[in-house]
Amino acid sequence: METRHCGCSCISDITRAALKLEKDRGENIIYQASLMSALLSGVYEGETTIRQLLEHGDFGLGTFNHLDGEMIAFNSDVFQLRSDGSARSASPDQKTPFAVMTFFNPTHEYTIKEPHSRQQIHDIIDANVASQNIFCALRIDGHFDKVDTRTVPEQHRPYKPMMQAVEEQPVFHIEQQDGVLIGFLTPEFMQGINVAGYHEHFINQQRSSGGHVLDYQVREGRLTFGTIEKLVIDFPEDEDFRNADLNPEDLSAAIQSVEG
């Protein structure tokens, strides 16, 4: 009997079909390209394209190759938030060294009728999720009194560790803007694999500015969120990843430093 081997394209087709089946069944999955600890160690180039990310979700965040801006995705639209404070639609062929995607399926909704700080929003979510040991995706559509953001400038070889790269990052203070804020709550035990705690990105209504969120106050709007049961990770196959120190002694402190 002849044995036929399934090539990479066949495996990719099977993976896409499985993810679609899980989505149709209503099971929530986070797809992650690479590890946060790899990004921290200077693994700034990946082979996963924006087109491929959208096969795994319609909602997420991350960065672009060479740390060239922050990524925000919702409603299957992906935007690149640049270090000059601007924003633009991402090209399907752009690549990412780190990204987190899911099909957004919120189970909770909260109407914001008065100013809420970032901490107050987080307290609402914490009080409603069943456990701090599972992931949660969140989205706010509303009017923001302020959003403080930062975006790391594009890096070039030889790459500096991320703690050094963020020393050059500009910080922006966005005021009185309508916009969309999306993010994830990640369990503490996942630190290094992802960013433990809350990780959020923002883009304004005009889709002209935004970035990685350091702080915010939302005046009015709608908060939606829901938990996620599964995590799927694709590991890079390049030499940078193979040689990276993925478990440094100061991992948690380093992530807190670069993520704010």
BAFI-3210 file (N, C-alpha, C; in Angstrom, 3 decimals, decimal comma, padded with zeros to 6 digits):
// residues 260
n [1|2|3|4|5|6|7|8|9|10|11|12|13|14|15|16|17|18|19|20|21|22|23|24|25|26|27|28|29|30|31|32|33|34|35|36|37|38|39|40|41|42|43|44|45|46|47|48|49|50|51|52|53|54|55|56|57|58|59|60|61|62|63|64|65|66|67|68|69|70|71|72|73|74|75|76|77|78|79|80|81|82|83|84|85|86|87|88|89|90|91|92|93|94|95|96|97|98|99|100|101|102|103|104|105|106|107|108|109|110|111|112|113|114|115|116|117|118|119|120|121|122|123|124|125|126|127|128|129|130|131|132|133|134|135|136|137|138|139|140|141|142|143|144|145|146|147|148|149|150|151|152|153|154|155|156|157|158|159|160|161|162|163|164|165|166|167|168|169|170|171|172|173|174|175|176|177|178|179|180|181|182|183|184|185|186|187|188|189|190|191|192|193|194|195|196|197|198|199|200|201|202|203|204|205|206|207|208|209|210|211|212|213|214|215|216|217|218|219|220|221|222|223|224|225|226|227|228|229|230|231|232|233|234|235|236|237|238|239|240|241|242|243|244|245|246|247|248|249|250|251|252|253|254|255|256|257|258|259|260]
n.u [000,852|000,566|002,046|001,207|002,510|001,516|001,921|003,194|001,248|-001,075|-001,247|-001,549|-004,049|-005,647|-005,321|-006,540|-009,137|-009,800|-009,703|-011,738|-013,895|-013,912|-014,543|-017,095|-018,411|-018,492|-016,448|-013,910|-010,736|-007,399|-005,009|-001,564|001,329|004,583|006,463|006,206|008,527|010,452|010,253|011,062|013,706|014,789|013,948|012,864|011,843|009,513|007,705|005,019|002,219|-000,019|-002,288|-002,338|-002,703|-005,341|-006,712|-006,922|-008,363|-010,446|-009,743|-007,390|-003,971|-000,557|002,692|004,840|007,202|010,597|009,863|008,258|006,094|002,870|000,284|-003,190|-006,250|-009,570|-012,911|-011,984|-010,317|-007,068|-004,664|-001,751|000,069|002,057|005,401|005,520|003,157|001,066|-001,463|-002,269|-003,802|-002,930|-000,917|-001,816|000,407|002,348|004,489|004,714|006,472|005,374|002,156|-001,283|-004,310|-007,888|-011,244|-013,515|-015,817|-017,827|-019,248|-020,164|-021,498|-021,177|-022,446|-021,021|-021,528|-020,530|-017,407|-014,749|-011,841|-008,865|-008,224|-010,702|-012,235|-010,870|-011,396|-014,128|-014,168|-012,593|-014,291|-016,278|-015,316|-014,935|-012,650|-009,266|-007,466|-007,808|-007,936|-009,052|-010,777|-011,184|-013,082|-013,524|-015,729|-016,001|-016,065|-013,141|-011,618|-008,934|-006,084|-003,143|-000,398|002,195|004,728|007,097|010,025|010,982|013,292|016,724|019,124|022,331|020,062|018,814|018,100|014,676|014,221|016,113|015,397|012,924|013,637|013,853|011,326|008,567|006,068|002,593|-000,118|-003,309|-006,286|-009,744|-011,131|-013,044|-013,005|-011,563|-010,683|-008,862|-008,071|-006,337|-006,702|-004,409|-003,514|-001,478|000,341|001,123|003,080|005,659|005,239|003,067|001,879|001,458|-001,480|-003,196|-003,192|-003,287|-004,384|-004,972|-006,984|-007,969|-011,214|-011,033|-009,118|-006,499|-004,557|-002,913|-001,893|000,168|-001,308|-000,859|-002,268|-005,655|-008,757|-012,113|-015,006|-017,671|-019,481|-019,226|-018,433|-017,318|-016,742|-015,192|-014,421|-011,745|-010,974|-008,895|-005,471|-003,328|-000,128|002,244|005,531|008,451|010,770|013,299|016,836|017,316|015,299|015,889|018,287|017,701|017,442|015,037|014,165|015,062|016,499|015,322|012,800|009,982|010,102|011,308|009,377|007,308|008,545|008,863|006,257|004,797]
n.v [-001,194|002,174|004,891|008,134|011,312|014,062|017,366|020,678|022,572|021,108|020,510|023,088|023,681|021,859|022,840|025,379|024,586|023,246|025,312|026,928|025,236|025,092|027,749|027,913|026,229|027,758|027,830|029,488|030,597|031,565|032,580|032,647|034,187|033,412|034,261|036,413|036,651|036,106|038,320|040,255|039,562|040,366|039,187|040,132|039,645|037,948|035,342|035,236|036,475|039,336|038,591|035,838|035,935|036,821|034,579|033,300|034,837|037,747|039,849|041,455|042,043|043,259|043,478|044,715|043,478|044,233|045,760|047,795|049,713|049,492|046,977|046,829|045,141|044,685|043,748|042,442|044,254|045,543|047,597|049,671|051,234|053,913|055,077|057,816|058,677|058,403|056,528|053,747|051,650|048,223|046,300|043,260|041,639|042,380|041,494|039,857|039,666|039,044|038,429|038,406|036,818|036,448|035,204|037,501|037,159|038,307|037,975|039,542|042,764|046,217|049,337|052,469|055,301|057,428|059,066|056,734|055,374|053,679|051,682|051,333|050,250|047,842|046,703|046,192|044,196|042,227|041,580|040,168|038,054|034,530|033,353|034,104|032,666|032,240|033,448|036,678|038,661|042,050|044,996|048,449|050,809|054,148|057,504|059,091|060,797|061,004|059,338|057,799|056,911|054,829|054,132|051,989|052,881|051,882|049,214|048,263|045,899|045,464|044,031|045,593|044,571|044,577|046,165|048,150|049,224|050,446|052,688|054,739|055,345|057,354|059,114|059,685|061,909|061,626|063,401|063,919|062,268|060,192|056,649|053,317|050,877|048,010|044,839|042,343|040,261|038,511|035,524|035,456|033,347|033,001|034,757|035,946|033,999|035,355|038,681|039,152|040,055|043,095|044,069|046,469|048,204|051,189|053,043|055,980|057,376|058,434|056,854|057,639|057,963|056,487|053,778|051,688|051,212|053,131|054,430|055,496|057,372|056,863|058,469|057,985|055,233|051,868|048,860|045,684|042,228|038,959|035,598|033,272|030,016|028,453|028,232|028,609|028,281|029,369|028,634|030,443|029,560|030,368|031,303|033,350|033,020|030,442|030,885|032,648|033,966|032,831|032,779|034,743|035,907|038,243|038,388|038,984|041,592|042,903|042,722|044,196|046,647|047,295|047,175|048,923]
n.w [000,000|-000,837|000,825|001,619|002,280|004,212|003,345|004,290|003,532|003,644|006,378|007,341|006,260|007,670|010,264|010,033|009,440|011,782|013,667|012,688|013,078|015,888|016,431|015,319|017,036|019,246|021,091|022,790|021,772|022,234|019,971|019,670|018,471|018,905|021,939|024,810|026,317|024,410|022,731|024,545|024,739|022,384|019,993|017,234|014,748|012,795|011,013|010,641|009,005|008,723|007,332|007,882|010,654|010,807|010,130|012,457|014,197|014,913|016,398|018,424|019,569|019,358|017,903|015,237|012,798|013,566|015,697|014,798|015,599|017,304|017,352|016,715|016,606|015,541|014,775|012,526|011,303|011,019|012,508|012,359|014,760|014,956|015,921|015,735|016,637|014,899|013,019|010,903|008,408|008,487|006,263|004,566|004,124|005,901|008,660|011,879|015,026|017,414|018,536|019,598|019,167|018,850|018,319|018,995|021,526|023,492|026,774|028,762|029,479|030,099|030,824|030,589|032,306|033,607|034,481|034,485|035,866|034,727|036,587|037,848|035,774|035,441|037,923|037,712|035,756|037,034|039,125|037,895|036,326|036,379|037,369|038,217|036,888|034,211|030,812|029,645|027,326|026,400|025,538|024,942|023,784|023,369|024,837|025,695|028,314|028,689|027,318|027,880|026,015|024,553|022,093|020,784|018,968|015,605|015,299|014,564|013,317|014,932|017,219|020,144|023,525|024,656|026,918|026,676|024,240|024,756|026,111|024,361|023,638|022,608|024,493|024,462|025,040|024,802|024,494|025,260|023,270|021,094|020,783|020,403|022,680|023,257|024,755|026,782|029,641|031,389|033,114|036,108|036,251|033,690|033,029|030,994|029,030|028,026|028,667|031,929|033,748|032,853|029,465|027,094|024,124|022,177|019,825|018,118|017,141|014,587|013,529|013,438|015,367|018,234|020,486|022,649|025,751|028,659|030,660|031,361|031,245|030,945|029,883|029,048|027,590|026,306|027,798|026,970|027,557|027,836|028,871|028,055|027,020|025,950|024,824|022,103|020,813|018,460|017,873|016,938|014,295|013,799|014,012|015,848|017,782|018,714|020,007|022,010|025,359|027,227|029,793|031,807|034,935|035,911|034,768|035,265|036,375|034,262|032,233|033,401|033,392|030,645|029,732|031,236]
ca.u [000,000|001,355|001,848|001,387|002,808|000,817|002,868|002,894|000,003|-002,158|-001,316|-002,112|-005,478|-006,271|-005,350|-007,570|-010,446|-010,055|-009,997|-013,060|-014,858|-014,003|-015,251|-018,508|-018,961|-018,569|-015,348|-013,000|-009,331|-006,388|-003,869|-000,434|002,557|005,777|006,360|006,609|009,926|011,283|010,265|011,874|015,109|015,256|013,493|011,995|011,437|008,726|007,245|003,555|001,697|-001,320|-003,279|-002,404|-003,293|-006,791|-007,286|-007,029|-009,173|-010,840|-009,556|-006,132|-002,937|000,801|003,605|005,246|008,622|011,531|009,155|007,824|004,747|001,949|-000,804|-004,509|-007,156|-010,950|-013,811|-011,134|-009,483|-005,800|-004,023|-000,385|000,187|003,470|006,108|005,290|001,822|000,068|-002,005|-002,625|-004,202|-001,814|-000,956|-001,933|001,697|003,237|004,752|004,782|007,253|004,562|000,771|-002,296|-005,563|-009,016|-012,534|-014,096|-017,139|-018,062|-020,386|-020,553|-021,590|-021,331|-022,607|-020,263|-022,343|-019,780|-015,977|-014,132|-010,398|-008,426|-008,344|-012,124|-012,645|-010,281|-012,110|-015,407|-013,885|-012,137|-015,422|-017,223|-014,736|-015,090|-011,370|-008,081|-006,573|-008,161|-007,786|-010,248|-010,628|-012,037|-013,169|-014,282|-016,070|-016,526|-015,383|-012,073|-011,081|-007,497|-005,428|-001,687|000,102|003,579|005,025|008,540|010,489|011,499|014,640|017,574|020,201|022,107|018,942|018,974|016,996|013,536|014,356|016,888|014,648|011,836|014,178|013,707|009,938|007,813|004,803|001,593|-001,245|-004,489|-007,336|-011,084|-011,245|-013,772|-012,115|-011,705|-009,607|-009,010|-006,990|-006,449|-006,287|-003,672|-003,194|-000,124|001,245|001,516|004,080|006,762|004,560|002,357|002,052|000,524|-002,274|-003,896|-002,390|-004,311|-004,015|-006,045|-006,961|-009,067|-012,317|-010,568|-008,108|-005,330|-003,544|-003,133|-000,674|000,117|-001,931|-000,255|-003,323|-006,777|-010,032|-013,199|-016,133|-018,906|-019,315|-019,662|-017,404|-017,710|-015,623|-015,522|-013,283|-011,227|-010,635|-007,758|-004,347|-002,525|001,081|003,171|006,887|009,295|011,726|014,530|017,994|017,172|014,482|016,589|019,393|017,229|017,284|013,596|013,837|016,038|016,161|014,507|011,762|008,769|010,414|011,586|008,096|006,612|009,257|008,623|004,833|004,225]
ca.v [000,000|003,400|005,853|009,515|012,202|015,349|018,474|021,817|023,229|020,256|020,726|024,421|023,583|021,152|023,763|026,393|023,941|022,959|026,574|027,368|024,373|025,516|029,022|027,629|025,596|028,750|027,711|030,614|030,213|032,584|032,173|033,518|034,029|033,564|034,467|037,732|036,589|036,177|039,736|040,942|039,207|040,919|038,423|041,158|039,291|036,731|034,999|035,237|037,675|039,824|037,733|034,588|036,224|036,954|033,238|032,816|035,717|039,049|040,761|041,163|043,065|042,762|044,446|044,401|043,176|045,302|046,574|048,987|050,123|048,601|046,431|046,681|044,504|044,450|043,640|041,956|045,345|045,595|048,897|049,842|052,466|054,225|055,779|059,261|058,940|058,205|055,177|053,431|050,260|047,320|045,518|041,812|040,974|042,730|040,359|040,148|038,773|038,695|038,888|037,602|036,977|035,584|035,643|038,170|036,613|038,776|037,438|040,561|044,127|047,207|050,681|053,483|056,514|058,481|058,795|055,571|055,234|052,359|050,737|051,045|049,317|046,543|046,169|045,659|042,924|041,270|041,163|039,384|036,841|033,406|032,956|034,839|031,694|032,119|034,671|037,471|039,694|043,187|046,076|049,637|051,793|055,268|058,801|059,062|062,083|060,928|058,043|057,930|055,795|054,864|053,245|051,819|053,151|050,761|048,800|047,747|045,034|044,421|044,417|045,775|044,005|045,480|047,132|049,274|049,824|051,288|053,936|055,745|055,417|058,569|058,964|060,613|062,163|061,849|063,957|064,169|061,560|058,940|055,632|051,908|050,299|046,558|044,264|041,012|039,980|037,248|035,041|035,723|032,218|033,026|035,798|035,500|033,475|036,549|039,752|038,910|041,232|043,753|044,559|047,160|049,134|052,152|053,824|056,939|057,152|058,801|055,858|058,439|057,931|055,494|053,130|050,831|052,019|053,239|054,826|056,150|057,607|056,853|059,244|057,252|054,258|050,494|047,859|044,298|041,329|037,552|034,737|032,424|028,736|027,731|028,986|027,918|029,070|029,006|029,049|030,748|028,511|030,997|031,216|034,315|032,414|029,288|031,344|033,648|033,613|032,978|032,715|035,500|035,997|039,427|038,367|039,699|043,015|043,439|042,887|045,333|047,856|047,639|047,282|050,039]
ca.w [000,000|-000,945|001,908|001,192|003,393|004,139|003,383|005,168|003,148|004,139|007,822|007,526|005,961|008,778|011,395|009,784|009,536|013,195|014,341|012,255|013,741|017,272|016,451|015,054|018,231|020,294|022,036|022,624|021,719|021,944|019,149|019,972|017,698|019,717|023,388|025,272|026,751|023,209|022,330|025,539|024,505|021,116|018,823|016,646|013,388|012,688|009,668|010,616|008,370|009,185|006,673|008,645|011,962|010,670|010,062|013,836|015,016|014,377|017,523|019,091|019,658|019,193|017,309|013,876|012,683|013,938|016,686|014,072|015,959|018,011|016,549|017,313|015,646|015,968|013,611|011,432|010,799|011,741|012,367|012,834|015,532|014,745|016,994|015,623|017,147|013,848|012,827|009,524|008,199|008,244|005,033|004,821|004,014|006,999|009,543|013,311|015,882|018,580|018,440|020,293|018,426|019,183|017,797|020,163|021,833|024,859|027,524|029,727|028,966|031,156|030,280|031,326|032,295|034,289|034,328|035,124|035,682|034,264|037,687|038,072|034,716|035,763|039,087|037,221|035,086|038,049|039,956|037,104|035,757|037,300|037,944|037,774|036,251|032,803|030,036|029,368|026,293|026,717|024,558|025,318|022,761|024,125|024,848|026,679|028,749|028,424|027,128|027,793|025,218|024,092|020,971|020,634|017,607|014,819|015,670|013,490|013,794|015,947|018,054|021,586|024,309|024,666|028,004|026,152|023,138|025,250|026,644|023,314|023,216|022,911|025,204|023,954|025,928|023,959|025,345|024,737|021,991|020,969|020,255|020,770|023,482|023,361|025,531|027,371|031,006|031,355|034,456|036,584|036,000|032,283|032,816|030,140|027,845|027,594|029,651|033,022|034,068|031,746|028,339|026,316|023,057|021,883|018,595|018,172|016,209|013,239|013,159|013,077|016,420|019,282|020,928|023,829|026,791|029,982|031,582|030,699|031,915|029,970|030,433|028,782|026,533|026,541|028,058|026,741|027,839|027,970|029,176|026,977|027,642|025,378|024,269|021,093|020,557|017,383|018,195|015,777|013,948|013,346|014,898|016,941|018,826|019,276|020,843|022,962|026,764|027,434|031,213|032,601|036,359|036,171|033,726|035,644|036,514|032,925|031,529|034,011|032,980|029,242|029,462|031,992]
c.u [000,885|001,011|002,131|001,580|002,112|001,835|002,391|001,565|-001,197|-002,348|-001,938|-003,614|-006,228|-006,395|-006,438|-008,962|-010,806|-010,420|-011,376|-014,146|-015,043|-014,772|-016,746|-019,173|-019,081|-017,466|-014,324|-011,553|-008,493|-005,313|-002,747|000,750|003,735|005,451|006,776|008,066|010,886|011,383|011,157|013,360|015,632|014,918|012,422|011,552|010,686|008,281|005,725|003,048|000,367|-002,435|-003,446|-003,010|-004,812|-007,480|-007,570|-007,895|-009,496|-010,528|-008,220|-005,178|-001,569|001,698|003,949|006,746|009,473|010,938|008,625|006,363|003,964|000,831|-002,096|-005,432|-008,528|-011,828|-013,057|-010,363|-008,235|-005,119|-002,625|-000,289|001,670|004,069|006,004|003,897|000,711|-000,412|-002,345|-003,069|-002,979|-002,015|-001,065|-000,601|002,701|003,355|004,904|005,713|006,491|003,168|-000,136|-003,629|-006,624|-010,229|-013,309|-015,538|-017,508|-019,316|-020,900|-020,571|-021,856|-021,401|-021,905|-021,012|-021,671|-018,303|-015,503|-012,632|-010,080|-008,611|-009,802|-012,667|-012,117|-010,996|-013,449|-015,197|-013,492|-013,301|-016,377|-016,641|-014,740|-013,794|-010,265|-007,094|-006,937|-008,006|-009,132|-009,904|-011,609|-011,986|-013,989|-014,486|-016,646|-015,753|-014,402|-011,629|-009,587|-007,110|-003,938|-001,142|001,601|003,730|006,534|008,945|011,006|012,957|015,396|018,678|021,502|021,061|019,337|017,853|015,886|013,618|015,166|016,131|013,576|012,340|014,009|012,256|009,307|006,519|003,851|000,434|-002,439|-005,634|-008,630|-011,274|-012,208|-012,810|-012,448|-010,463|-009,865|-007,858|-007,283|-006,035|-005,675|-003,330|-001,732|000,835|001,706|002,555|005,273|006,237|003,779|002,692|001,023|-000,200|-002,934|-002,907|-003,371|-003,698|-005,233|-005,846|-008,160|-010,090|-011,920|-009,556|-006,818|-004,244|-003,921|-001,822|-000,929|-000,330|-001,154|-001,296|-004,464|-007,894|-011,096|-014,410|-017,454|-018,666|-019,803|-018,453|-017,990|-016,494|-016,123|-014,276|-012,955|-010,622|-009,345|-006,723|-003,577|-001,341|001,846|004,554|007,656|010,304|013,084|015,631|017,884|016,384|015,225|017,684|018,970|017,189|015,834|013,193|014,885|015,559|015,201|013,332|010,550|009,006|010,671|010,309|007,320|007,240|008,889|007,140|004,150|003,119]
c.v [001,241|004,346|007,246|010,404|013,535|016,464|019,606|022,462|022,442|020,458|022,079|024,423|022,913|022,073|024,803|025,799|023,663|024,221|027,092|026,544|024,787|026,824|028,794|026,994|026,572|028,661|028,794|030,155|031,459|031,935|033,164|033,169|034,382|033,828|035,894|037,737|036,621|037,625|040,534|040,731|039,686|040,102|039,269|040,852|037,967|036,511|035,002|036,557|038,095|038,973|036,425|034,809|036,247|035,615|032,697|033,717|037,021|040,173|040,439|042,332|042,418|043,861|043,982|044,129|044,421|046,214|047,860|049,299|049,052|048,146|046,423|046,135|044,330|044,496|043,210|043,061|045,431|046,928|048,868|051,221|052,823|055,048|057,294|059,648|058,720|056,764|054,991|051,983|049,415|046,581|044,035|041,087|041,397|041,564|040,812|039,181|038,345|039,281|037,901|037,879|036,025|036,057|036,191|037,740|037,012|038,184|038,434|041,932|045,075|048,587|051,683|054,809|057,689|058,124|057,599|055,598|053,848|051,318|050,378|050,083|047,916|045,893|045,556|044,295|041,862|040,723|040,226|038,134|035,745|033,055|033,849|033,918|031,425|033,480|035,388|038,500|040,815|044,244|047,216|050,494|052,996|056,545|058,805|060,477|062,142|059,491|058,333|056,693|055,941|053,904|053,190|052,121|051,889|050,497|048,232|046,891|045,816|044,882|044,542|045,034|045,043|046,520|048,342|049,990|050,791|052,592|055,078|056,002|056,776|058,229|060,049|060,715|062,574|062,305|064,165|063,573|060,386|057,898|054,247|051,477|048,801|045,994|042,859|041,063|038,591|036,809|035,271|034,588|032,147|034,102|035,235|034,837|034,612|037,641|039,527|040,193|041,808|044,322|045,150|048,085|049,991|052,748|054,760|056,680|057,458|057,809|056,562|058,434|056,883|054,888|052,159|051,686|051,940|053,587|055,444|056,463|057,707|057,521|058,513|056,277|052,889|049,591|046,486|043,410|039,899|036,721|033,811|031,168|028,094|028,693|028,096|028,810|028,491|029,534|029,383|029,632|029,074|030,923|032,183|033,712|031,264|029,720|032,316|033,089|033,886|032,939|033,454|035,653|037,149|039,522|039,215|041,189|043,655|043,662|044,057|046,642|048,266|047,828|048,402|049,630]
c.w [000,000|000,206|001,395|002,422|003,170|004,301|004,254|004,832|003,645|005,645|008,126|007,287|007,104|009,993|011,235|009,945|011,000|013,950|013,965|012,947|015,198|017,389|016,264|016,272|019,402|021,331|021,754|022,726|021,492|021,087|019,406|019,094|018,589|021,185|023,744|025,701|025,564|022,719|023,271|025,277|023,157|019,891|018,135|015,222|013,411|011,264|009,550|010,038|009,002|008,573|007,441|010,032|011,877|010,424|011,463|014,715|014,319|015,358|018,170|019,119|019,516|018,694|015,901|013,850|012,897|015,013|016,065|014,371|016,696|017,079|017,365|016,241|016,283|014,730|012,353|010,729|011,664|011,454|012,965|013,484|015,600|015,881|016,879|016,101|016,143|013,809|011,357|009,455|007,896|006,935|005,366|004,821|005,078|007,975|010,994|014,031|017,125|018,400|019,154|019,612|018,970|018,392|018,992|020,352|023,265|025,473|028,562|029,049|030,124|030,514|031,188|031,204|032,987|034,203|035,144|034,825|035,137|035,366|037,961|037,013|035,030|036,952|038,670|036,574|036,103|038,866|039,220|036,461|036,812|038,008|037,398|037,060|034,794|032,129|029,907|028,299|026,592|025,619|025,156|024,083|023,486|023,947|026,003|027,023|028,481|028,151|026,984|027,091|024,974|022,929|020,773|019,193|016,919|015,166|014,470|014,099|013,952|016,971|019,532|022,303|024,454|025,781|027,573|025,043|023,639|025,862|025,644|022,948|023,544|023,635|024,732|024,942|025,067|024,858|024,570|023,334|022,127|020,410|020,746|021,542|023,593|024,168|026,021|028,834|031,002|032,771|034,825|036,249|034,544|031,988|032,049|028,883|027,196|028,601|030,754|033,400|032,829|030,731|027,338|025,275|022,711|020,493|018,613|017,069|014,776|012,689|012,714|014,148|017,467|019,713|022,067|025,013|028,109|031,035|030,770|031,677|030,841|030,604|030,239|027,640|026,951|026,698|027,793|026,999|027,985|028,188|028,008|027,595|027,154|024,809|023,308|020,747|019,377|017,758|016,919|015,529|013,554|014,403|016,071|018,101|019,494|020,253|021,943|024,389|027,131|028,901|032,051|034,041|036,653|035,214|034,093|035,746|035,153|032,148|032,089|033,565|031,554|028,942|030,233|032,908]
res [m|e|t|r|h|c|g|c|s|c|i|s|d|i|t|r|a|a|l|k|l|e|k|d|r|g|e|n|i|i|y|q|a|s|l|m|s|a|l|l|s|g|v|y|e|g|e|t|t|i|r|q|l|l|e|h|g|d|f|g|l|g|t|f|n|h|l|d|g|e|m|i|a|f|n|s|d|v|f|q|l|r|s|d|g|s|a|r|s|a|s|p|d|q|k|t|p|f|a|v|m|t|f|f|n|p|t|h|e|y|t|i|k|e|p|h|s|r|q|q|i|h|d|i|i|d|a|n|v|a|s|q|n|i|f|c|a|l|r|i|d|g|h|f|d|k|v|d|t|r|t|v|p|e|q|h|r|p|y|k|p|m|m|q|a|v|e|e|q|p|v|f|h|i|e|q|q|d|g|v|l|i|g|f|l|t|p|e|f|m|q|g|i|n|v|a|g|y|h|e|h|f|i|n|q|q|r|s|s|g|g|h|v|l|d|y|q|v|r|e|g|r|l|t|f|g|t|i|e|k|l|v|i|d|f|p|e|d|e|d|f|r|n|a|d|l|n|p|e|d|l|s|a|a|i|q|s|v|e|g]
***
